């Protein structure tokens, strides 16, 4: 999940921020890292609070998954648009707009008194994150001279992002136990306000507009299409696949996605240039990342529910229980570049996904009274170690097939594909788990539902292994379209 937040590195390095008075580099680094930390933290911090949110607001099963999905779908659908808006209208301006939206939505979510209010706030949070996240790296790279200093700055930014993902469960558990579930959202308000004021005062403006327009229709269509499809899938558990309440949103979602593709084929400045997908490296990596995200994204959701609803962990204990898994994804991300040189990126992606398959298969054998080591620790480490190993070579292969000026866009496409896959995957697997549990909340019934989700996830990843082996290029080499 941490990698899915990585904006367009190469595109950022091709620009510079014109400034009259440059703030100290350490201050720029601190502000941009704080923004990125908030964005990444909110992907994972709500997971341990889900059972408390459910009891506090009376959330339905669908509502529970949409607490996660509303943020993810809005973030994925508007992330490329957010990066483009920064280029056209100013990176500082978009940093402030994104952080302001994110902070206000966090306040609204923390004060929510009904399910719809919380879900709407989470969607606006995702929109704010989509505007904020790309600007954090572009501001940083434009403010630090190229060379060793920039490499160190980007390394710090990456580590902070990874730390946000790893800290989410622990921070969420502490806040829920010490205060309430509302504080996993309200904590963003004072932090966001401080960063917002400091950024408005110290950061300088810069842009790299080239006259191209924003593809707002494309962003709205793809986000609406994904959300409608996910809603239709979630209806199947209660209504069945042939019911009108299921078919109408599924058909509407498919139509919106089709309309999005038609718009992208005709617009002069598309959000997703379809011509890039003719490149084998780009198309294969995006499909692989979509499949990978559809399973990996759900791991935190189901592991947290299993720990609290079945094993009886408190929110803090659940957060602590998942810390090793969070660190494993960071370790995998660090190991991947070292293995790619002697082994090759395709083989590392396949190896990482196979390790994740083993973890998912192990997790699918869960029982209502299993010990921590075999129920959460080791399978969780395998799943996330594999996720970390696979993500970097997939991104490397995708960007290697595009022209240098398109590398940042392709990197954004890969990250968007992962998050979109995760959103639809969560809708599908949550529906399957709920159907298997058949409305029962006994530990045995819940365990059977969660176990089915992990079994299906293992099958999806196994299909991903076959696809990567047959379709991914062997080496990260430039291609001609």
The 8 nearest C-alpha neighbors of each residue, nearest first, counted from 0:
[[1, 3, 2, 296, 4, 164, 295, 42],
 [2, 0, 3, 161, 4, 164, 39, 160],
 [3, 1, 4, 5, 0, 390, 414, 161],
 [4, 2, 414, 0, 1, 5, 417, 418],
 [3, 5, 2, 1, 6, 39, 414, 0],
 [4, 6, 2, 3, 7, 414, 1, 411],
 [7, 5, 133, 411, 8, 4, 132, 136],
 [6, 8, 407, 411, 10, 410, 9, 11],
 [9, 7, 11, 10, 407, 6, 12, 136],
 [8, 10, 407, 12, 11, 7, 406, 13],
 [11, 9, 407, 13, 12, 8, 7, 406],
 [10, 12, 137, 8, 9, 13, 14, 7],
 [11, 13, 9, 10, 14, 140, 8, 141],
 [12, 14, 10, 11, 9, 15, 404, 141],
 [15, 13, 12, 11, 141, 207, 16, 10],
 [14, 16, 141, 17, 13, 142, 205, 140],
 [15, 17, 205, 141, 18, 206, 142, 204],
 [18, 16, 205, 15, 19, 204, 206, 203],
 [19, 17, 20, 203, 21, 16, 204, 205],
 [18, 20, 21, 17, 203, 204, 22, 16],
 [21, 19, 18, 22, 203, 202, 201, 17],
 [20, 22, 18, 19, 23, 203, 142, 202],
 [21, 23, 201, 24, 20, 202, 26, 27],
 [24, 22, 26, 25, 21, 27, 28, 201],
 [23, 25, 27, 26, 28, 22, 143, 142],
 [24, 26, 28, 23, 27, 29, 22, 30],
 [25, 27, 29, 28, 23, 24, 30, 22],
 [28, 26, 24, 30, 29, 25, 31, 139],
 [27, 29, 25, 26, 31, 30, 32, 24],
 [28, 30, 26, 32, 27, 31, 33, 25],
 [31, 29, 33, 27, 32, 28, 26, 34],
 [30, 32, 135, 34, 33, 28, 29, 27],
 [31, 33, 35, 29, 34, 30, 156, 28],
 [34, 32, 36, 30, 31, 35, 29, 37],
 [35, 33, 31, 37, 32, 36, 30, 38],
 [34, 36, 32, 38, 37, 33, 160, 132],
 [35, 37, 33, 163, 160, 39, 34, 38],
 [36, 38, 40, 34, 35, 39, 41, 33],
 [39, 37, 35, 36, 40, 41, 128, 34],
 [40, 38, 36, 163, 41, 42, 164, 37],
 [39, 41, 163, 37, 167, 164, 42, 38],
 [42, 40, 44, 43, 39, 38, 37, 45],
 [41, 43, 40, 39, 44, 38, 45, 164],
 [42, 44, 167, 41, 45, 46, 40, 164],
 [43, 45, 167, 171, 41, 168, 46, 40],
 [46, 44, 48, 43, 47, 49, 171, 183],
 [47, 45, 48, 49, 44, 43, 300, 303],
 [46, 48, 314, 49, 45, 303, 172, 171],
 [47, 49, 45, 51, 46, 180, 50, 52],
 [48, 50, 52, 51, 46, 47, 53, 45],
 [51, 49, 53, 52, 48, 54, 304, 47],
 [52, 50, 54, 48, 53, 49, 55, 180],
 [53, 51, 49, 55, 50, 54, 56, 48],
 [52, 54, 58, 50, 57, 51, 55, 56],
 [53, 55, 57, 51, 52, 56, 50, 58],
 [56, 54, 52, 53, 57, 51, 58, 180],
 [57, 55, 58, 53, 54, 52, 113, 114],
 [56, 58, 53, 54, 55, 59, 114, 52],
 [59, 57, 53, 62, 56, 63, 114, 60],
 [58, 60, 62, 61, 63, 57, 53, 114],
 [61, 59, 63, 62, 58, 64, 433, 429],
 [62, 60, 59, 63, 64, 65, 233, 58],
 [63, 61, 59, 65, 58, 60, 64, 66],
 [62, 64, 60, 61, 65, 66, 58, 59],
 [63, 65, 66, 61, 62, 67, 68, 60],
 [66, 64, 68, 62, 67, 69, 63, 61],
 [65, 67, 64, 63, 118, 68, 69, 62],
 [68, 66, 65, 64, 69, 70, 71, 63],
 [67, 69, 65, 71, 70, 422, 66, 72],
 [70, 68, 122, 65, 72, 71, 67, 121],
 [71, 69, 125, 122, 121, 68, 73, 72],
 [70, 72, 68, 74, 73, 69, 75, 125],
 [73, 71, 75, 74, 69, 70, 68, 76],
 [74, 72, 125, 76, 126, 70, 75, 71],
 [73, 75, 125, 129, 71, 72, 126, 77],
 [76, 74, 415, 72, 78, 73, 77, 418],
 [75, 77, 222, 73, 74, 218, 72, 78],
 [76, 78, 80, 129, 74, 218, 75, 79],
 [79, 77, 129, 81, 80, 75, 74, 76],
 [80, 78, 82, 81, 77, 83, 411, 270],
 [79, 81, 77, 83, 78, 82, 84, 218],
 [82, 80, 130, 78, 84, 79, 83, 129],
 [81, 83, 133, 79, 85, 84, 80, 78],
 [82, 84, 80, 86, 85, 81, 79, 87],
 [85, 83, 81, 87, 86, 82, 88, 80],
 [86, 84, 90, 89, 82, 83, 88, 87],
 [85, 87, 206, 207, 83, 208, 84, 89],
 [88, 86, 208, 84, 85, 89, 206, 207],
 [89, 87, 85, 84, 86, 206, 90, 92],
 [88, 90, 206, 85, 92, 205, 91, 86],
 [89, 91, 85, 93, 134, 92, 205, 94],
 [92, 90, 94, 204, 93, 89, 95, 203],
 [91, 93, 95, 89, 94, 90, 96, 88],
 [92, 94, 96, 90, 95, 91, 85, 97],
 [95, 93, 91, 131, 97, 92, 96, 134],
 [94, 96, 98, 92, 93, 97, 99, 91],
 [97, 95, 93, 99, 98, 94, 92, 100],
 [98, 96, 127, 131, 130, 100, 94, 99],
 [97, 99, 101, 95, 100, 96, 131, 102],
 [98, 100, 96, 102, 101, 97, 95, 103],
 [101, 99, 127, 97, 103, 98, 102, 104],
 [100, 102, 124, 127, 98, 104, 99, 103],
 [103, 101, 105, 99, 188, 104, 100, 191],
 [104, 102, 106, 100, 105, 101, 99, 107],
 [103, 105, 120, 107, 101, 124, 106, 102],
 [106, 104, 184, 102, 108, 103, 107, 185],
 [107, 105, 103, 109, 104, 108, 185, 188],
 [106, 108, 104, 110, 105, 109, 120, 111],
 [109, 107, 117, 120, 111, 105, 110, 106],
 [108, 110, 181, 106, 184, 185, 107, 111],
 [109, 111, 107, 108, 106, 112, 181, 185],
 [112, 110, 108, 117, 116, 109, 113, 107],
 [111, 113, 110, 56, 116, 114, 117, 115],
 [114, 112, 116, 115, 111, 56, 117, 57],
 [113, 115, 117, 116, 58, 118, 56, 62],
 [116, 114, 118, 117, 113, 119, 111, 120],
 [115, 117, 119, 113, 111, 114, 118, 120],
 [116, 118, 108, 120, 114, 111, 115, 119],
 [119, 117, 121, 115, 120, 116, 66, 122],
 [120, 118, 122, 116, 121, 117, 115, 123],
 [119, 121, 104, 108, 117, 123, 118, 122],
 [120, 122, 124, 118, 70, 119, 123, 69],
 [121, 123, 69, 70, 125, 119, 124, 120],
 [124, 122, 126, 120, 125, 121, 104, 127],
 [125, 123, 101, 121, 127, 122, 104, 126],
 [124, 126, 70, 74, 73, 128, 122, 123],
 [127, 125, 123, 129, 73, 128, 124, 74],
 [128, 126, 97, 101, 100, 124, 130, 125],
 [127, 129, 131, 125, 130, 126, 132, 38],
 [130, 128, 78, 74, 126, 127, 77, 81],
 [131, 129, 81, 97, 127, 128, 132, 93],
 [132, 130, 97, 128, 94, 134, 129, 133],
 [131, 133, 135, 134, 128, 129, 130, 35],
 [134, 132, 82, 6, 135, 131, 136, 137],
 [135, 133, 137, 90, 136, 132, 131, 94],
 [136, 134, 31, 132, 138, 133, 137, 139],
 [135, 137, 139, 138, 134, 133, 140, 11],
 [136, 138, 11, 134, 140, 139, 135, 141],
 [139, 137, 141, 136, 135, 140, 134, 142],
 [138, 140, 136, 142, 137, 141, 28, 143],
 [139, 141, 137, 143, 142, 138, 12, 136],
 [140, 142, 15, 16, 138, 139, 143, 137],
 [141, 143, 139, 140, 138, 16, 144, 24],
 [142, 144, 140, 149, 141, 139, 145, 24],
 [145, 143, 149, 146, 142, 148, 141, 140],
 [146, 144, 149, 143, 148, 147, 150, 140],
 [145, 147, 149, 148, 150, 144, 143, 151],
 [146, 148, 150, 149, 151, 145, 144, 152],
 [149, 147, 151, 150, 146, 152, 144, 143],
 [148, 150, 152, 151, 145, 143, 146, 147],
 [149, 151, 147, 153, 152, 148, 154, 146],
 [152, 150, 154, 148, 149, 153, 155, 147],
 [153, 151, 149, 155, 154, 150, 156, 148],
 [152, 154, 156, 150, 155, 151, 149, 157],
 [155, 153, 151, 157, 152, 156, 150, 158],
 [154, 156, 158, 152, 153, 157, 159, 151],
 [155, 157, 153, 159, 154, 32, 158, 152],
 [158, 156, 160, 154, 155, 159, 153, 161],
 [159, 157, 161, 155, 160, 156, 162, 154],
 [160, 158, 162, 156, 161, 157, 36, 155],
 [161, 159, 163, 157, 36, 162, 158, 35],
 [162, 160, 158, 164, 163, 159, 1, 157],
 [161, 163, 159, 165, 160, 164, 166, 158],
 [164, 162, 40, 36, 160, 166, 161, 39],
 [163, 165, 161, 40, 167, 162, 166, 39],
 [164, 166, 325, 162, 163, 167, 326, 161],
 [167, 165, 163, 169, 164, 168, 162, 170],
 [168, 166, 44, 43, 40, 170, 164, 169],
 [167, 169, 318, 171, 44, 170, 166, 172],
 [168, 170, 318, 172, 166, 171, 167, 319],
 [171, 169, 173, 167, 172, 168, 166, 174],
 [170, 172, 44, 168, 174, 169, 173, 183],
 [315, 171, 173, 314, 169, 318, 175, 170],
 [174, 172, 170, 176, 315, 171, 175, 177],
 [173, 175, 171, 177, 178, 172, 176, 182],
 [176, 174, 179, 180, 172, 178, 173, 177],
 [177, 175, 173, 174, 178, 172, 179, 315],
 [176, 178, 174, 175, 173, 179, 172, 315],
 [177, 179, 175, 174, 176, 182, 180, 181],
 [180, 178, 175, 181, 182, 174, 176, 177],
 [179, 181, 175, 182, 48, 183, 51, 52],
 [182, 180, 109, 179, 183, 184, 185, 110],
 [181, 183, 185, 184, 180, 186, 179, 174],
 [182, 184, 181, 171, 180, 186, 185, 174],
 [185, 183, 105, 182, 109, 186, 181, 187],
 [184, 186, 182, 109, 187, 188, 106, 105],
 [187, 185, 182, 188, 184, 183, 189, 190],
 [186, 188, 185, 190, 191, 184, 189, 102],
 [187, 189, 191, 102, 185, 186, 190, 192],
 [190, 188, 192, 191, 187, 193, 186, 185],
 [191, 189, 187, 193, 192, 188, 194, 186],
 [190, 192, 188, 194, 189, 187, 193, 102],
 [193, 191, 195, 189, 190, 194, 188, 196],
 [194, 192, 190, 196, 195, 191, 197, 189],
 [193, 195, 197, 191, 192, 196, 198, 190],
 [196, 194, 192, 198, 193, 197, 191, 199],
 [197, 195, 199, 193, 198, 194, 192, 200],
 [196, 198, 194, 200, 199, 195, 201, 193],
 [199, 197, 202, 195, 201, 200, 196, 194],
 [200, 198, 196, 197, 201, 195, 202, 95],
 [199, 201, 197, 198, 202, 196, 203, 195],
 [200, 202, 198, 197, 199, 22, 203, 27],
 [203, 201, 198, 199, 200, 22, 91, 204],
 [204, 202, 18, 201, 91, 205, 21, 20],
 [203, 205, 91, 89, 90, 18, 16, 202],
 [206, 204, 16, 89, 17, 90, 203, 91],
 [205, 207, 89, 86, 208, 87, 90, 16],
 [206, 208, 86, 87, 209, 14, 205, 15],
 [209, 207, 87, 86, 210, 206, 211, 88],
 [210, 208, 211, 207, 87, 86, 212, 206],
 [209, 211, 208, 212, 87, 207, 213, 268],
 [212, 210, 209, 268, 213, 208, 87, 267],
 [213, 211, 268, 214, 210, 87, 267, 83],
 [212, 214, 215, 84, 80, 83, 211, 268],
 [213, 215, 217, 216, 270, 269, 212, 268],
 [214, 216, 218, 217, 213, 219, 80, 270],
 [217, 215, 219, 218, 214, 220, 262, 259],
 [218, 216, 220, 215, 214, 219, 259, 221],
 [217, 219, 215, 221, 216, 220, 77, 76],
 [218, 220, 216, 222, 217, 221, 223, 215],
 [221, 219, 223, 217, 259, 222, 218, 224],
 [220, 222, 224, 218, 223, 219, 256, 259],
 [223, 221, 76, 225, 219, 224, 220, 226],
 [222, 224, 226, 220, 221, 225, 219, 227],
 [225, 223, 252, 255, 221, 256, 227, 222],
 [226, 224, 228, 222, 227, 223, 229, 221],
 [225, 227, 223, 229, 228, 224, 222, 230],
 [228, 226, 252, 230, 224, 229, 225, 248],
 [227, 229, 252, 231, 249, 225, 230, 226],
 [230, 228, 232, 226, 231, 227, 426, 423],
 [231, 229, 227, 233, 228, 232, 226, 234],
 [230, 232, 248, 249, 245, 228, 234, 233],
 [231, 233, 229, 234, 230, 235, 427, 426],
 [232, 234, 230, 231, 235, 430, 426, 229],
 [235, 233, 231, 232, 245, 236, 237, 238],
 [234, 236, 239, 238, 240, 233, 232, 237],
 [237, 235, 430, 234, 434, 238, 239, 233],
 [236, 238, 235, 234, 239, 434, 233, 430],
 [239, 237, 235, 242, 234, 236, 245, 240],
 [240, 238, 235, 241, 242, 236, 237, 245],
 [239, 241, 235, 242, 245, 238, 246, 234],
 [242, 240, 239, 246, 243, 245, 238, 235],
 [243, 241, 245, 244, 239, 238, 240, 246],
 [242, 244, 246, 245, 247, 241, 238, 240],
 [245, 243, 242, 246, 247, 238, 234, 248],
 [246, 244, 231, 243, 242, 234, 247, 248],
 [245, 247, 249, 243, 248, 244, 250, 242],
 [246, 248, 250, 249, 245, 243, 244, 251],
 [249, 247, 231, 251, 250, 227, 246, 252],
 [250, 248, 231, 228, 246, 252, 251, 247],
 [251, 249, 253, 247, 252, 248, 246, 254],
 [250, 252, 248, 254, 249, 253, 247, 255],
 [253, 251, 224, 228, 227, 255, 249, 254],
 [252, 254, 250, 256, 255, 251, 257, 249],
 [255, 253, 257, 251, 252, 256, 258, 250],
 [254, 256, 224, 258, 252, 257, 253, 220],
 [255, 257, 259, 253, 224, 258, 254, 221],
 [258, 256, 254, 260, 259, 255, 253, 261],
 [257, 259, 255, 261, 256, 260, 254, 262],
 [258, 260, 256, 262, 257, 261, 220, 217],
 [261, 259, 263, 257, 258, 262, 264, 256],
 [262, 260, 258, 264, 259, 263, 257, 265],
 [261, 263, 259, 265, 264, 260, 266, 258],
 [262, 264, 269, 260, 261, 265, 266, 259],
 [265, 263, 261, 262, 266, 260, 273, 272],
 [266, 264, 262, 263, 261, 267, 269, 260],
 [267, 265, 269, 263, 268, 262, 264, 214],
 [266, 268, 269, 265, 211, 212, 263, 264],
 [269, 267, 266, 211, 212, 214, 270, 213],
 [270, 268, 263, 271, 272, 266, 214, 267],
 [269, 271, 214, 217, 272, 79, 268, 80],
 [270, 272, 269, 273, 263, 412, 217, 275],
 [273, 271, 269, 274, 275, 270, 263, 264],
 [274, 272, 275, 276, 271, 264, 263, 277],
 [275, 273, 276, 272, 277, 278, 480, 264],
 [274, 276, 273, 277, 278, 272, 281, 401],
 [275, 277, 282, 278, 274, 273, 281, 279],
 [278, 276, 275, 274, 279, 480, 282, 273],
 [277, 279, 276, 281, 280, 480, 275, 282],
 [280, 278, 282, 281, 283, 277, 276, 471],
 [279, 281, 397, 283, 400, 278, 282, 396],
 [282, 280, 397, 284, 278, 279, 283, 276],
 [281, 283, 276, 285, 279, 284, 280, 278],
 [284, 282, 286, 280, 285, 281, 471, 279],
 [285, 283, 287, 281, 393, 286, 397, 282],
 [284, 286, 288, 282, 413, 287, 283, 416],
 [285, 287, 289, 283, 288, 284, 282, 290],
 [288, 286, 284, 290, 285, 289, 463, 283],
 [287, 289, 291, 417, 285, 286, 290, 292],
 [290, 288, 420, 417, 416, 286, 292, 287],
 [291, 289, 293, 287, 288, 292, 463, 420],
 [290, 292, 288, 293, 289, 294, 295, 287],
 [291, 293, 417, 421, 295, 420, 289, 294],
 [292, 294, 421, 424, 420, 290, 291, 296],
 [295, 293, 456, 292, 296, 297, 291, 424],
 [296, 294, 292, 297, 298, 291, 293, 386],
 [297, 295, 421, 292, 294, 298, 293, 0],
 [298, 296, 300, 295, 425, 294, 299, 301],
 [297, 299, 295, 300, 301, 296, 302, 294],
 [300, 298, 302, 297, 301, 303, 46, 296],
 [301, 299, 297, 298, 303, 302, 46, 304],
 [300, 302, 304, 303, 298, 299, 305, 297],
 [301, 303, 305, 299, 304, 300, 298, 306],
 [304, 302, 306, 301, 305, 300, 47, 299],
 [305, 303, 301, 307, 308, 306, 302, 300],
 [306, 304, 302, 309, 308, 303, 307, 301],
 [305, 307, 310, 303, 304, 312, 309, 317],
 [306, 308, 312, 311, 304, 305, 309, 310],
 [309, 307, 305, 304, 311, 306, 310, 442],
 [308, 310, 442, 305, 311, 307, 306, 367],
 [311, 309, 306, 312, 307, 308, 305, 367],
 [312, 310, 307, 309, 308, 306, 313, 305],
 [313, 311, 307, 316, 306, 317, 310, 314],
 [312, 314, 316, 315, 317, 307, 311, 176],
 [315, 313, 172, 317, 316, 47, 318, 312],
 [172, 316, 314, 318, 317, 173, 313, 319],
 [315, 317, 319, 313, 318, 314, 312, 320],
 [318, 316, 320, 314, 315, 319, 312, 306],
 [317, 319, 168, 169, 315, 172, 316, 320],
 [320, 318, 316, 322, 321, 317, 169, 315],
 [319, 321, 317, 318, 322, 316, 376, 323],
 [322, 320, 324, 319, 318, 323, 325, 317],
 [321, 323, 325, 319, 324, 320, 326, 165],
 [324, 322, 326, 325, 321, 327, 380, 376],
 [325, 323, 380, 327, 379, 321, 326, 322],
 [326, 324, 165, 322, 323, 327, 328, 321],
 [325, 327, 323, 329, 324, 328, 165, 322],
 [328, 326, 384, 324, 330, 329, 325, 380],
 [329, 327, 387, 383, 384, 331, 330, 326],
 [328, 330, 332, 326, 327, 331, 333, 161],
 [331, 329, 327, 333, 328, 332, 334, 326],
 [332, 330, 387, 388, 384, 328, 334, 333],
 [331, 333, 387, 329, 330, 335, 388, 334],
 [332, 334, 330, 331, 335, 329, 336, 337],
 [335, 333, 331, 337, 332, 336, 330, 338],
 [334, 336, 388, 338, 332, 337, 333, 339],
 [337, 335, 339, 338, 334, 333, 340, 391],
 [338, 336, 335, 334, 339, 340, 333, 341],
 [339, 337, 335, 336, 340, 342, 341, 334],
 [338, 340, 343, 344, 336, 342, 337, 341],
 [339, 341, 338, 343, 342, 337, 336, 344],
 [340, 342, 339, 338, 343, 337, 344, 336],
 [343, 341, 339, 338, 340, 346, 347, 344],
 [342, 344, 339, 346, 345, 340, 341, 474],
 [345, 343, 392, 339, 347, 346, 348, 474],
 [346, 344, 348, 347, 473, 343, 349, 471],
 [347, 345, 349, 348, 344, 343, 350, 342],
 [346, 348, 350, 344, 349, 345, 351, 339],
 [349, 347, 389, 345, 351, 346, 350, 392],
 [348, 350, 346, 352, 347, 351, 464, 353],
 [351, 349, 347, 353, 348, 352, 346, 354],
 [352, 350, 385, 389, 388, 354, 348, 353],
 [351, 353, 355, 349, 354, 385, 350, 389],
 [354, 352, 356, 350, 355, 351, 349, 357],
 [355, 353, 385, 357, 351, 352, 356, 381],
 [354, 356, 382, 385, 352, 358, 353, 357],
 [357, 355, 353, 457, 359, 358, 354, 460],
 [358, 356, 360, 354, 355, 359, 361, 353],
 [357, 359, 378, 382, 381, 355, 361, 356],
 [358, 360, 362, 356, 457, 361, 453, 357],
 [359, 361, 363, 357, 358, 362, 457, 356],
 [362, 360, 358, 359, 363, 364, 378, 357],
 [361, 363, 359, 364, 360, 365, 378, 358],
 [362, 364, 450, 453, 360, 454, 361, 365],
 [363, 365, 362, 361, 450, 366, 360, 374],
 [366, 364, 363, 362, 374, 450, 369, 367],
 [365, 367, 369, 368, 446, 364, 443, 374],
 [368, 366, 442, 443, 309, 369, 446, 310],
 [367, 369, 366, 310, 370, 309, 365, 374],
 [370, 368, 366, 374, 367, 371, 365, 373],
 [369, 371, 372, 373, 374, 368, 375, 310],
 [372, 370, 374, 375, 373, 376, 369, 320],
 [373, 371, 376, 370, 374, 375, 377, 378],
 [372, 374, 371, 370, 375, 377, 376, 369],
 [375, 373, 371, 369, 370, 372, 365, 376],
 [376, 374, 371, 379, 373, 378, 372, 377],
 [375, 377, 372, 379, 378, 371, 380, 373],
 [378, 376, 380, 379, 373, 372, 375, 381],
 [379, 377, 358, 381, 380, 362, 361, 376],
 [380, 378, 382, 324, 376, 377, 381, 375],
 [379, 381, 324, 377, 383, 378, 382, 327],
 [382, 380, 358, 378, 384, 379, 383, 355],
 [383, 381, 355, 358, 379, 385, 380, 384],
 [382, 384, 328, 386, 385, 380, 381, 327],
 [383, 385, 327, 328, 331, 381, 387, 386],
 [386, 384, 351, 355, 354, 388, 383, 382],
 [387, 385, 383, 389, 384, 388, 390, 351],
 [386, 388, 331, 332, 328, 384, 385, 389],
 [387, 389, 331, 351, 335, 385, 332, 386],
 [390, 388, 348, 351, 386, 387, 391, 392],
 [389, 391, 393, 387, 392, 388, 386, 394],
 [390, 392, 394, 393, 389, 395, 335, 388],
 [393, 391, 344, 395, 394, 390, 348, 389],
 [394, 392, 396, 390, 395, 391, 284, 397],
 [393, 395, 397, 391, 392, 396, 398, 410],
 [396, 394, 392, 393, 398, 397, 399, 391],
 [395, 397, 475, 399, 393, 394, 398, 280],
 [398, 396, 281, 280, 394, 395, 399, 284],
 [397, 399, 406, 395, 400, 401, 396, 409],
 [400, 398, 477, 396, 475, 476, 397, 401],
 [401, 399, 477, 478, 398, 280, 397, 281],
 [400, 402, 398, 399, 406, 405, 403, 477],
 [401, 403, 405, 404, 406, 400, 477, 399],
 [404, 402, 406, 405, 401, 9, 407, 398],
 [403, 405, 402, 406, 10, 407, 9, 401],
 [406, 404, 408, 402, 403, 407, 401, 409],
 [407, 405, 398, 409, 403, 408, 404, 401],
 [406, 408, 7, 10, 9, 410, 409, 405],
 [407, 409, 411, 405, 410, 406, 412, 7],
 [410, 408, 412, 406, 411, 407, 398, 405],
 [411, 409, 407, 413, 412, 408, 7, 398],
 [410, 412, 408, 414, 409, 413, 7, 6],
 [413, 411, 409, 415, 410, 414, 416, 408],
 [414, 412, 416, 410, 285, 411, 415, 409],
 [413, 415, 3, 411, 417, 416, 412, 418],
 [414, 416, 412, 75, 418, 417, 413, 419],
 [417, 415, 289, 413, 419, 414, 418, 285],
 [418, 416, 292, 289, 288, 420, 414, 415],
 [417, 419, 421, 415, 420, 416, 75, 422],
 [420, 418, 416, 422, 421, 417, 415, 75],
 [421, 419, 293, 289, 292, 417, 418, 423],
 [420, 422, 293, 292, 296, 418, 424, 419],
 [421, 423, 419, 425, 424, 420, 68, 72],
 [422, 424, 426, 420, 425, 229, 421, 427],
 [425, 423, 293, 421, 427, 426, 422, 420],
 [424, 426, 428, 422, 423, 427, 297, 429],
 [425, 427, 423, 429, 424, 229, 233, 428],
 [428, 426, 424, 430, 425, 429, 232, 423],
 [427, 429, 431, 452, 425, 430, 426, 424],
 [430, 428, 432, 426, 431, 427, 425, 433],
 [429, 431, 433, 427, 428, 236, 432, 233],
 [432, 430, 428, 434, 429, 433, 435, 427],
 [431, 433, 448, 429, 435, 434, 430, 449],
 [434, 432, 436, 430, 435, 431, 429, 437],
 [433, 435, 437, 431, 432, 436, 236, 430],
 [434, 436, 448, 432, 437, 433, 431, 447],
 [435, 437, 444, 433, 448, 434, 445, 438],
 [438, 436, 434, 435, 439, 433, 444, 432],
 [437, 439, 436, 440, 433, 434, 435, 444],
 [440, 438, 436, 437, 441, 444, 445, 442],
 [441, 439, 445, 442, 444, 438, 436, 443],
 [440, 442, 444, 443, 439, 445, 309, 446],
 [443, 441, 309, 445, 444, 367, 446, 440],
 [444, 442, 446, 441, 445, 367, 447, 366],
 [443, 445, 436, 447, 441, 446, 442, 439],
 [446, 444, 448, 442, 447, 436, 443, 440],
 [447, 445, 443, 449, 448, 444, 450, 442],
 [446, 448, 450, 444, 445, 449, 451, 443],
 [447, 449, 432, 435, 436, 445, 451, 446],
 [448, 450, 452, 446, 451, 432, 447, 445],
 [451, 449, 363, 447, 453, 452, 448, 446],
 [450, 452, 454, 448, 453, 449, 447, 455],
 [451, 453, 449, 428, 455, 450, 454, 432],
 [452, 454, 456, 363, 450, 451, 455, 359],
 [455, 453, 451, 457, 456, 363, 452, 360],
 [454, 456, 458, 452, 457, 453, 451, 459],
 [455, 457, 453, 294, 459, 454, 458, 452],
 [458, 456, 356, 454, 460, 359, 455, 459],
 [457, 459, 455, 461, 456, 460, 462, 454],
 [460, 458, 456, 462, 461, 457, 455, 463],
 [459, 461, 463, 457, 462, 458, 356, 291],
 [462, 460, 458, 464, 463, 459, 457, 356],
 [463, 461, 459, 465, 460, 464, 466, 458],
 [462, 464, 460, 466, 461, 465, 287, 467],
 [465, 463, 461, 467, 462, 466, 349, 468],
 [466, 464, 468, 462, 463, 467, 469, 461],
 [465, 467, 463, 469, 464, 468, 470, 462],
 [468, 466, 471, 464, 470, 465, 469, 463],
 [469, 467, 465, 466, 470, 464, 471, 349],
 [468, 470, 466, 467, 465, 471, 472, 464],
 [469, 471, 467, 466, 468, 283, 472, 279],
 [470, 472, 467, 283, 468, 280, 469, 345],
 [473, 471, 474, 280, 470, 345, 475, 396],
 [472, 474, 345, 471, 343, 475, 344, 346],
 [475, 473, 472, 476, 343, 344, 345, 396],
 [474, 476, 396, 399, 395, 477, 344, 472],
 [477, 475, 399, 474, 400, 478, 396, 472],
 [478, 476, 400, 399, 401, 475, 479, 402],
 [479, 477, 400, 480, 476, 401, 278, 399],
 [478, 480, 477, 278, 400, 401, 402, 277],
 [479, 278, 478, 277, 275, 274, 401, 400]]
